Amino acid sequence: MLEKNAAVLFALIPNVDKVTFQFDASSNDSSLNTTYERSTIEKVVLAKLADIAKSQEDLASF
């Protein structure tokens, strides 16, 4: 799910190269975070993410 969300963010924001999701666990003062890079996600989805957001239909089908 996070990987998919990162891909959508990269598609919508062309000048972002790195996305970090951080989750705080307030009950034990710890946090979990994970970072995704545009180049890695583009290899996974086999597409140039900037091209996906060129039309609303392409983005919706993605």
Secondary structure in CASP SS format (residue, H / E / C, confidence):
PFRMAT SS
TARGET T0000
AUTHOR 0000-0000-0000
METHOD secondary structure of the structure
MODEL  1
M C 1.00
L H 1.00
E H 1.00
K H 1.00
N H 1.00
A H 1.00
A H 1.00
V H 1.00
L H 1.00
F H 1.00
A H 1.00
L H 1.00
I C 1.00
P C 1.00
N C 1.00
V C 1.00
D C 1.00
K E 1.00
V E 1.00
T E 1.00
F E 1.00
Q E 1.00
F E 1.00
D E 1.00
A E 1.00
S C 1.00
S C 1.00
N C 1.00
D C 1.00
S E 1.00
S E 1.00
L E 1.00
N E 1.00
T E 1.00
T E 1.00
Y E 1.00
E E 1.00
R H 1.00
S H 1.00
T H 1.00
I H 1.00
E H 1.00
K H 1.00
V H 1.00
V H 1.00
L C 1.00
A C 1.00
K C 1.00
L H 1.00
A H 1.00
D H 1.00
I H 1.00
A C 1.00
K C 1.00
S C 1.00
Q H 1.00
E H 1.00
D H 1.00
L H 1.00
A H 1.00
S H 1.00
F C 1.00
END
